[in-house]
C-alpha cells in the first residue's frame, strides 16, 4: 500500500480521535443551530456576522 511504518502506526494511534478541523466544524454547527433557535428570522449574513463577532 506504499505507507510507511511510522505513518501507519500514527494513524492507528489517533484512530477515533477528533482532529482540530473536525472539532471546529462541530462547534460551528452547534453555533448555527443555537442562533437559529434564538433568532429564527435572521438571514445567513446576519447569522454569519454574529458568529464572526462572537469568535473574535
N, CA, C, O and CB atoms as a CASP TS submission, in Angstrom:
PFRMAT TS
TARGET T0000
AUTHOR 0000-0000-0000
METHOD Language model
MODEL 1
PARENT N/A
ATOM      1  N   UNK     1       0.810  -1.187   0.000  1.00  0.00           N
ATOM      2  CA  UNK     1       0.000   0.000   0.000  1.00  0.00           C
ATOM      3  C   UNK     1       0.858   1.258   0.000  1.00  0.00           C
ATOM      4  O   UNK     1       0.323   2.366  -0.043  1.00  0.00           O
ATOM      5  CB  UNK     1      -0.924  -0.005   1.187  1.00  0.00           C
ATOM      6  N   UNK     2       2.134   1.111   0.046  1.00  0.00           N
ATOM      7  CA  UNK     2       3.068   2.239  -0.017  1.00  0.00           C
ATOM      8  C   UNK     2       2.890   3.218   1.135  1.00  0.00           C
ATOM      9  O   UNK     2       2.981   4.432   0.952  1.00  0.00           O
ATOM     10  CB  UNK     2       2.903   2.970  -1.327  1.00  0.00           C
ATOM     11  N   UNK     3       2.640   2.690   2.300  1.00  0.00           N
ATOM     12  CA  UNK     3       2.522   3.520   3.504  1.00  0.00           C
ATOM     13  C   UNK     3       3.699   3.191   4.409  1.00  0.00           C
ATOM     14  O   UNK     3       4.026   2.025   4.629  1.00  0.00           O
ATOM     15  CB  UNK     3       1.149   3.281   4.246  1.00  0.00           C
ATOM     16  N   UNK     4       4.326   4.235   4.928  1.00  0.00           N
ATOM     17  CA  UNK     4       5.465   3.983   5.816  1.00  0.00           C
ATOM     18  C   UNK     4       4.974   3.370   7.129  1.00  0.00           C
ATOM     19  O   UNK     4       3.822   3.544   7.526  1.00  0.00           O
ATOM     20  CB  UNK     4       6.253   5.296   6.089  1.00  0.00           C
ATOM     21  N   UNK     5       5.859   2.668   7.771  1.00  0.00           N
ATOM     22  CA  UNK     5       5.518   2.027   9.034  1.00  0.00           C
ATOM     23  C   UNK     5       5.115   3.058  10.081  1.00  0.00           C
ATOM     24  O   UNK     5       4.131   2.870  10.797  1.00  0.00           O
ATOM     25  CB  UNK     5       6.692   1.192   9.541  1.00  0.00           C
ATOM     26  N   UNK     6       5.880   4.156  10.170  1.00  0.00           N
ATOM     27  CA  UNK     6       5.570   5.181  11.167  1.00  0.00           C
ATOM     28  C   UNK     6       4.241   5.867  10.860  1.00  0.00           C
ATOM     29  O   UNK     6       3.486   6.195  11.775  1.00  0.00           O
ATOM     30  CB  UNK     6       6.694   6.220  11.231  1.00  0.00           C
ATOM     31  N   UNK     7       3.954   6.086   9.576  1.00  0.00           N
ATOM     32  CA  UNK     7       2.685   6.692   9.189  1.00  0.00           C
ATOM     33  C   UNK     7       1.510   5.805   9.554  1.00  0.00           C
ATOM     34  O   UNK     7       0.477   6.292  10.014  1.00  0.00           O
ATOM     35  CB  UNK     7       2.671   6.981   7.699  1.00  0.00           C
ATOM     36  N   UNK     8       1.665   4.500   9.350  1.00  0.00           N
ATOM     37  CA  UNK     8       0.601   3.558   9.708  1.00  0.00           C
ATOM     38  C   UNK     8       0.348   3.552  11.210  1.00  0.00           C
ATOM     39  O   UNK     8      -0.803   3.595  11.645  1.00  0.00           O
ATOM     40  CB  UNK     8       0.956   2.147   9.236  1.00  0.00           C
ATOM     41  N   UNK     9       1.402   3.500  11.996  1.00  0.00           N
ATOM     42  CA  UNK     9       1.224   3.457  13.449  1.00  0.00           C
ATOM     43  C   UNK     9       0.685   4.783  13.992  1.00  0.00           C
ATOM     44  O   UNK     9      -0.052   4.800  14.977  1.00  0.00           O
ATOM     45  CB  UNK     9       2.549   3.115  14.132  1.00  0.00           C
ATOM     46  N   UNK    10       1.053   5.882  13.352  1.00  0.00           N
ATOM     47  CA  UNK    10       0.497   7.170  13.747  1.00  0.00           C
ATOM     48  C   UNK    10      -1.013   7.189  13.484  1.00  0.00           C
ATOM     49  O   UNK    10      -1.784   7.691  14.302  1.00  0.00           O
ATOM     50  CB  UNK    10       1.199   8.323  12.986  1.00  0.00           C
ATOM     51  N   UNK    11      -1.423   6.641  12.344  1.00  0.00           N
ATOM     52  CA  UNK    11      -2.844   6.571  12.003  1.00  0.00           C
ATOM     53  C   UNK    11      -3.593   5.665  12.987  1.00  0.00           C
ATOM     54  O   UNK    11      -4.702   5.998  13.407  1.00  0.00           O
ATOM     55  CB  UNK    11      -3.026   6.058  10.559  1.00  0.00           C
ATOM     56  N   UNK    12      -3.007   4.539  13.353  1.00  0.00           N
ATOM     57  CA  UNK    12      -3.638   3.620  14.308  1.00  0.00           C
ATOM     58  C   UNK    12      -3.785   4.293  15.668  1.00  0.00           C
ATOM     59  O   UNK    12      -4.812   4.140  16.329  1.00  0.00           O
ATOM     60  CB  UNK    12      -2.813   2.315  14.441  1.00  0.00           C
ATOM     61  N   UNK    13      -2.764   5.037  16.089  1.00  0.00           N
ATOM     62  CA  UNK    13      -2.776   5.687  17.399  1.00  0.00           C
ATOM     63  C   UNK    13      -3.871   6.742  17.506  1.00  0.00           C
ATOM     64  O   UNK    13      -4.524   6.851  18.544  1.00  0.00           O
ATOM     65  CB  UNK    13      -1.427   6.320  17.680  1.00  0.00           C
ATOM     66  N   UNK    14      -4.079   7.520  16.444  1.00  0.00           N
ATOM     67  CA  UNK    14      -5.057   8.605  16.531  1.00  0.00           C
ATOM     68  C   UNK    14      -6.436   8.220  16.023  1.00  0.00           C
ATOM     69  O   UNK    14      -7.328   9.066  15.972  1.00  0.00           O
ATOM     70  CB  UNK    14      -4.566   9.791  15.764  1.00  0.00           C
ATOM     71  N   UNK    15      -6.629   6.977  15.651  1.00  0.00           N
ATOM     72  CA  UNK    15      -7.913   6.498  15.147  1.00  0.00           C
ATOM     73  C   UNK    15      -8.998   6.712  16.208  1.00  0.00           C
ATOM     74  O   UNK    15      -8.848   6.288  17.354  1.00  0.00           O
ATOM     75  CB  UNK    15      -7.822   4.998  14.751  1.00  0.00           C
ATOM     76  N   UNK    16     -10.082   7.368  15.816  1.00  0.00           N
ATOM     77  CA  UNK    16     -11.177   7.613  16.735  1.00  0.00           C
ATOM     78  C   UNK    16     -11.082   8.930  17.482  1.00  0.00           C
ATOM     79  O   UNK    16     -12.007   9.292  18.209  1.00  0.00           O
ATOM     80  CB  UNK    16     -11.252   6.514  17.707  1.00  0.00           C
ATOM     81  N   UNK    17      -9.976   9.657  17.318  1.00  0.00           N
ATOM     82  CA  UNK    17      -9.798  10.943  17.981  1.00  0.00           C
ATOM     83  C   UNK    17     -10.131  12.044  16.989  1.00  0.00           C
ATOM     84  O   UNK    17      -9.675  12.016  15.846  1.00  0.00           O
ATOM     85  CB  UNK    17      -8.348  11.104  18.529  1.00  0.00           C
ATOM     86  N   UNK    18     -10.924  13.012  17.422  1.00  0.00           N
ATOM     87  CA  UNK    18     -11.325  14.105  16.554  1.00  0.00           C
ATOM     88  C   UNK    18     -10.174  15.097  16.413  1.00  0.00           C
ATOM     89  O   UNK    18      -9.579  15.516  17.406  1.00  0.00           O
ATOM     90  CB  UNK    18     -12.587  14.803  17.102  1.00  0.00           C
ATOM     91  N   UNK    19      -9.866  15.469  15.173  1.00  0.00           N
ATOM     92  CA  UNK    19      -8.811  16.452  14.961  1.00  0.00           C
ATOM     93  C   UNK    19      -9.372  17.870  15.118  1.00  0.00           C
ATOM     94  O   UNK    19     -10.575  18.045  15.316  1.00  0.00           O
ATOM     95  CB  UNK    19      -8.173  16.270  13.562  1.00  0.00           C
ATOM     96  N   UNK    20      -8.516  18.864  15.031  1.00  0.00           N
ATOM     97  CA  UNK    20      -8.918  20.250  15.271  1.00  0.00           C
ATOM     98  C   UNK    20      -9.953  20.725  14.245  1.00  0.00           C
ATOM     99  O   UNK    20     -10.899  21.429  14.600  1.00  0.00           O
ATOM    100  CB  UNK    20      -7.692  21.167  15.237  1.00  0.00           C
ATOM    101  N   UNK    21      -9.779  20.344  12.981  1.00  0.00           N
ATOM    102  CA  UNK    21     -10.727  20.739  11.940  1.00  0.00           C
ATOM    103  C   UNK    21     -12.119  20.198  12.245  1.00  0.00           C
ATOM    104  O   UNK    21     -13.103  20.933  12.157  1.00  0.00           O
ATOM    105  CB  UNK    21     -10.256  20.245  10.565  1.00  0.00           C
ATOM    106  N   UNK    22     -12.208  18.933  12.598  1.00  0.00           N
ATOM    107  CA  UNK    22     -13.498  18.323  12.902  1.00  0.00           C
ATOM    108  C   UNK    22     -14.121  18.939  14.144  1.00  0.00           C
ATOM    109  O   UNK    22     -15.335  19.140  14.185  1.00  0.00           O
ATOM    110  CB  UNK    22     -13.344  16.821  13.087  1.00  0.00           C
ATOM    111  N   UNK    23     -13.315  19.242  15.159  1.00  0.00           N
ATOM    112  CA  UNK    23     -13.828  19.867  16.377  1.00  0.00           C
ATOM    113  C   UNK    23     -14.383  21.251  16.081  1.00  0.00           C
ATOM    114  O   UNK    23     -15.448  21.614  16.579  1.00  0.00           O
ATOM    115  CB  UNK    23     -12.730  19.956  17.441  1.00  0.00           C
ATOM    116  N   UNK    24     -13.665  22.030  15.270  1.00  0.00           N
ATOM    117  CA  UNK    24     -14.155  23.353  14.900  1.00  0.00           C
ATOM    118  C   UNK    24     -15.438  23.266  14.087  1.00  0.00           C
ATOM    119  O   UNK    24     -16.341  24.085  14.255  1.00  0.00           O
ATOM    120  CB  UNK    24     -13.094  24.106  14.115  1.00  0.00           C
ATOM    121  N   UNK    25     -15.516  22.291  13.222  1.00  0.00           N
ATOM    122  CA  UNK    25     -16.713  22.101  12.398  1.00  0.00           C
ATOM    123  C   UNK    25     -17.921  21.759  13.272  1.00  0.00           C
ATOM    124  O   UNK    25     -19.008  22.295  13.059  1.00  0.00           O
ATOM    125  CB  UNK    25     -16.480  20.988  11.351  1.00  0.00           C
ATOM    126  N   UNK    26     -17.741  20.876  14.248  1.00  0.00           N
ATOM    127  CA  UNK    26     -18.831  20.516  15.155  1.00  0.00           C
ATOM    128  C   UNK    26     -19.266  21.713  15.990  1.00  0.00           C
ATOM    129  O   UNK    26     -20.458  21.904  16.231  1.00  0.00           O
ATOM    130  CB  UNK    26     -18.407  19.365  16.071  1.00  0.00           C
ATOM    131  N   UNK    27     -18.293  22.527  16.434  1.00  0.00           N
ATOM    132  CA  UNK    27     -18.615  23.735  17.198  1.00  0.00           C
ATOM    133  C   UNK    27     -19.432  24.698  16.352  1.00  0.00           C
ATOM    134  O   UNK    27     -20.410  25.270  16.833  1.00  0.00           O
ATOM    135  CB  UNK    27     -17.333  24.422  17.695  1.00  0.00           C
ATOM    136  N   UNK    28     -19.041  24.883  15.092  1.00  0.00           N
ATOM    137  CA  UNK    28     -19.742  25.800  14.197  1.00  0.00           C
ATOM    138  C   UNK    28     -21.175  25.333  13.947  1.00  0.00           C
ATOM    139  O   UNK    28     -22.093  26.152  13.921  1.00  0.00           O
ATOM    140  CB  UNK    28     -18.989  25.928  12.867  1.00  0.00           C
ATOM    141  N   UNK    29     -21.371  24.057  13.768  1.00  0.00           N
ATOM    142  CA  UNK    29     -22.717  23.517  13.559  1.00  0.00           C
ATOM    143  C   UNK    29     -23.594  23.800  14.770  1.00  0.00           C
ATOM    144  O   UNK    29     -24.752  24.189  14.620  1.00  0.00           O
ATOM    145  CB  UNK    29     -22.662  22.001  13.284  1.00  0.00           C
ATOM    146  N   UNK    30     -23.054  23.608  15.960  1.00  0.00           N
ATOM    147  CA  UNK    30     -23.811  23.886  17.181  1.00  0.00           C
ATOM    148  C   UNK    30     -24.145  25.370  17.305  1.00  0.00           C
ATOM    149  O   UNK    30     -25.248  25.726  17.723  1.00  0.00           O
ATOM    150  CB  UNK    30     -23.025  23.425  18.409  1.00  0.00           C
ATOM    151  N   UNK    31     -23.200  26.237  16.945  1.00  0.00           N
ATOM    152  CA  UNK    31     -23.448  27.683  16.999  1.00  0.00           C
ATOM    153  C   UNK    31     -24.558  28.084  16.031  1.00  0.00           C
ATOM    154  O   UNK    31     -25.413  28.901  16.372  1.00  0.00           O
ATOM    155  CB  UNK    31     -22.160  28.463  16.676  1.00  0.00           C
ATOM    156  N   UNK    32     -24.549  27.519  14.838  1.00  0.00           N
ATOM    157  CA  UNK    32     -25.584  27.822  13.851  1.00  0.00           C
ATOM    158  C   UNK    32     -26.943  27.372  14.364  1.00  0.00           C
ATOM    159  O   UNK    32     -27.923  28.108  14.249  1.00  0.00           O
ATOM    160  CB  UNK    32     -25.270  27.147  12.501  1.00  0.00           C
ATOM    161  N   UNK    33     -27.012  26.177  14.927  1.00  0.00           N
ATOM    162  CA  UNK    33     -28.276  25.679  15.480  1.00  0.00           C
ATOM    163  C   UNK    33     -28.758  26.560  16.623  1.00  0.00           C
ATOM    164  O   UNK    33     -29.947  26.866  16.718  1.00  0.00           O
ATOM    165  CB  UNK    33     -28.118  24.235  15.965  1.00  0.00           C
ATOM    166  N   UNK    34     -27.835  26.967  17.490  1.00  0.00           N
ATOM    167  CA  UNK    34     -28.183  27.796  18.639  1.00  0.00           C
ATOM    168  C   UNK    34     -28.722  29.157  18.197  1.00  0.00           C
ATOM    169  O   UNK    34     -29.723  29.632  18.734  1.00  0.00           O
ATOM    170  CB  UNK    34     -26.964  27.982  19.545  1.00  0.00           C
ATOM    171  N   UNK    35     -28.066  29.779  17.228  1.00  0.00           N
ATOM    172  CA  UNK    35     -28.547  31.080  16.760  1.00  0.00           C
ATOM    173  C   UNK    35     -29.871  30.944  16.022  1.00  0.00           C
ATOM    174  O   UNK    35     -30.689  31.863  16.056  1.00  0.00           O
ATOM    175  CB  UNK    35     -27.508  31.737  15.851  1.00  0.00           C
ATOM    176  N   UNK    36     -30.097  29.818  15.357  1.00  0.00           N
ATOM    177  CA  UNK    36     -31.370  29.612  14.669  1.00  0.00           C
ATOM    178  C   UNK    36     -32.514  29.508  15.667  1.00  0.00           C
ATOM    179  O   UNK    36     -33.597  30.045  15.433  1.00  0.00           O
ATOM    180  CB  UNK    36     -31.313  28.353  13.800  1.00  0.00           C
ATOM    181  N   UNK    37     -32.280  28.823  16.771  1.00  0.00           N
ATOM    182  CA  UNK    37     -33.322  28.677  17.786  1.00  0.00           C
ATOM    183  C   UNK    37     -33.668  30.033  18.407  1.00  0.00           C
ATOM    184  O   UNK    37     -34.836  30.330  18.653  1.00  0.00           O
ATOM    185  CB  UNK    37     -32.874  27.689  18.879  1.00  0.00           C
ATOM    186  N   UNK    38     -32.642  30.849  18.656  1.00  0.00           N
ATOM    187  CA  UNK    38     -32.860  32.140  19.296  1.00  0.00           C
ATOM    188  C   UNK    38     -33.401  33.192  18.332  1.00  0.00           C
ATOM    189  O   UNK    38     -34.256  33.996  18.703  1.00  0.00           O
ATOM    190  CB  UNK    38     -31.572  32.629  19.907  1.00  0.00           C
ATOM    191  N   UNK    39     -32.902  33.187  17.089  1.00  0.00           N
ATOM    192  CA  UNK    39     -33.220  34.246  16.130  1.00  0.00           C
ATOM    193  C   UNK    39     -33.617  33.619  14.793  1.00  0.00           C
ATOM    194  O   UNK    39     -32.808  33.569  13.867  1.00  0.00           O
ATOM    195  CB  UNK    39     -32.012  35.212  15.946  1.00  0.00           C
ATOM    196  N   UNK    40     -34.839  33.150  14.694  1.00  0.00           N
ATOM    197  CA  UNK    40     -35.267  32.420  13.501  1.00  0.00           C
ATOM    198  C   UNK    40     -35.395  33.295  12.263  1.00  0.00           C
ATOM    199  O   UNK    40     -35.311  32.784  11.146  1.00  0.00           O
ATOM    200  CB  UNK    40     -36.575  31.752  13.765  1.00  0.00           C
ATOM    201  N   UNK    41     -35.595  34.589  12.427  1.00  0.00           N
ATOM    202  CA  UNK    41     -35.809  35.435  11.254  1.00  0.00           C
ATOM    203  C   UNK    41     -34.513  35.969  10.648  1.00  0.00           C
ATOM    204  O   UNK    41     -34.544  36.593   9.588  1.00  0.00           O
ATOM    205  CB  UNK    41     -36.697  36.588  11.621  1.00  0.00           C
ATOM    206  N   UNK    42     -33.385  35.736  11.297  1.00  0.00           N
ATOM    207  CA  UNK    42     -32.112  36.212  10.765  1.00  0.00           C
ATOM    208  C   UNK    42     -31.758  35.460   9.494  1.00  0.00           C
ATOM    209  O   UNK    42     -32.006  34.260   9.376  1.00  0.00           O
ATOM    210  CB  UNK    42     -30.994  36.056  11.807  1.00  0.00           C
ATOM    211  N   UNK    43     -31.180  36.173   8.555  1.00  0.00           N
ATOM    212  CA  UNK    43     -30.669  35.554   7.341  1.00  0.00           C
ATOM    213  C   UNK    43     -29.239  35.086   7.554  1.00  0.00           C
ATOM    214  O   UNK    43     -28.675  35.213   8.641  1.00  0.00           O
ATOM    215  CB  UNK    43     -30.745  36.530   6.160  1.00  0.00           C
ATOM    216  N   UNK    44     -28.672  34.544   6.492  1.00  0.00           N
ATOM    217  CA  UNK    44     -27.326  33.987   6.647  1.00  0.00           C
ATOM    218  C   UNK    44     -26.288  35.071   6.898  1.00  0.00           C
ATOM    219  O   UNK    44     -25.312  34.833   7.610  1.00  0.00           O
ATOM    220  CB  UNK    44     -26.944  33.186   5.411  1.00  0.00           C
ATOM    221  N   UNK    45     -26.481  36.277   6.319  1.00  0.00           N
ATOM    222  CA  UNK    45     -25.485  37.327   6.506  1.00  0.00           C
ATOM    223  C   UNK    45     -25.438  37.788   7.958  1.00  0.00           C
ATOM    224  O   UNK    45     -24.355  37.945   8.523  1.00  0.00           O
ATOM    225  CB  UNK    45     -25.784  38.512   5.588  1.00  0.00           C
ATOM    226  N   UNK    46     -26.590  38.004   8.561  1.00  0.00           N
ATOM    227  CA  UNK    46     -26.625  38.450   9.947  1.00  0.00           C
ATOM    228  C   UNK    46     -26.131  37.347  10.883  1.00  0.00           C
ATOM    229  O   UNK    46     -25.410  37.615  11.843  1.00  0.00           O
ATOM    230  CB  UNK    46     -28.048  38.882  10.335  1.00  0.00           C
ATOM    231  N   UNK    47     -26.519  36.116  10.597  1.00  0.00           N
ATOM    232  CA  UNK    47     -26.097  34.973  11.420  1.00  0.00           C
ATOM    233  C   UNK    47     -24.578  34.798  11.335  1.00  0.00           C
ATOM    234  O   UNK    47     -23.925  34.578  12.355  1.00  0.00           O
ATOM    235  CB  UNK    47     -26.818  33.669  10.965  1.00  0.00           C
ATOM    236  N   UNK    48     -24.013  34.893  10.131  1.00  0.00           N
ATOM    237  CA  UNK    48     -22.564  34.745   9.953  1.00  0.00           C
ATOM    238  C   UNK    48     -21.819  35.884  10.637  1.00  0.00           C
ATOM    239  O   UNK    48     -20.771  35.667  11.246  1.00  0.00           O
ATOM    240  CB  UNK    48     -22.204  34.701   8.455  1.00  0.00           C
ATOM    241  N   UNK    49     -22.352  37.088  10.539  1.00  0.00           N
ATOM    242  CA  UNK    49     -21.728  38.237  11.196  1.00  0.00           C
ATOM    243  C   UNK    49     -21.733  38.059  12.711  1.00  0.00           C
ATOM    244  O   UNK    49     -20.741  38.361  13.375  1.00  0.00           O
ATOM    245  CB  UNK    49     -22.453  39.539  10.811  1.00  0.00           C
ATOM    246  N   UNK    50     -22.835  37.576  13.253  1.00  0.00           N
ATOM    247  CA  UNK    50     -22.964  37.343  14.699  1.00  0.00           C
ATOM    248  C   UNK    50     -21.944  36.316  15.174  1.00  0.00           C
ATOM    249  O   UNK    50     -21.298  36.512  16.204  1.00  0.00           O
ATOM    250  CB  UNK    50     -24.388  36.870  15.049  1.00  0.00           C
ATOM    251  N   UNK    51     -21.797  35.227  14.431  1.00  0.00           N
ATOM    252  CA  UNK    51     -20.854  34.172  14.813  1.00  0.00           C
ATOM    253  C   UNK    51     -19.417  34.666  14.677  1.00  0.00           C
ATOM    254  O   UNK    51     -18.576  34.353  15.520  1.00  0.00           O
ATOM    255  CB  UNK    51     -21.069  32.910  13.948  1.00  0.00           C
ATOM    256  N   UNK    52     -19.119  35.444  13.614  1.00  0.00           N
ATOM    257  CA  UNK    52     -17.786  36.008  13.455  1.00  0.00           C
ATOM    258  C   UNK    52     -17.435  36.933  14.618  1.00  0.00           C
ATOM    259  O   UNK    52     -16.325  36.884  15.147  1.00  0.00           O
ATOM    260  CB  UNK    52     -17.687  36.764  12.133  1.00  0.00           C
ATOM    261  N   UNK    53     -18.400  37.782  15.013  1.00  0.00           N
ATOM    262  CA  UNK    53     -18.169  38.689  16.132  1.00  0.00           C
ATOM    263  C   UNK    53     -17.970  37.927  17.435  1.00  0.00           C
ATOM    264  O   UNK    53     -17.181  38.333  18.289  1.00  0.00           O
ATOM    265  CB  UNK    53     -19.331  39.663  16.270  1.00  0.00           C
ATOM    266  N   UNK    54     -18.691  36.821  17.581  1.00  0.00           N
ATOM    267  CA  UNK    54     -18.588  36.019  18.804  1.00  0.00           C
ATOM    268  C   UNK    54     -17.234  35.329  18.920  1.00  0.00           C
ATOM    269  O   UNK    54     -16.736  35.123  20.027  1.00  0.00           O
ATOM    270  CB  UNK    54     -19.700  34.979  18.844  1.00  0.00           C
ATOM    271  N   UNK    55     -16.637  34.970  17.787  1.00  0.00           N
ATOM    272  CA  UNK    55     -15.354  34.272  17.820  1.00  0.00           C
ATOM    273  C   UNK    55     -14.172  35.212  17.955  1.00  0.00           C
ATOM    274  O   UNK    55     -13.088  34.781  18.345  1.00  0.00           O
ATOM    275  CB  UNK    55     -15.192  33.444  16.583  1.00  0.00           C
ATOM    276  N   UNK    56     -14.352  36.465  17.646  1.00  0.00           N
ATOM    277  CA  UNK    56     -13.229  37.413  17.737  1.00  0.00           C
ATOM    278  C   UNK    56     -13.144  38.060  19.058  1.00  0.00           C
ATOM    279  O   UNK    56     -12.254  38.879  19.289  1.00  0.00           O
ATOM    280  CB  UNK    56     -13.332  38.463  16.698  1.00  0.00           C
TER
END
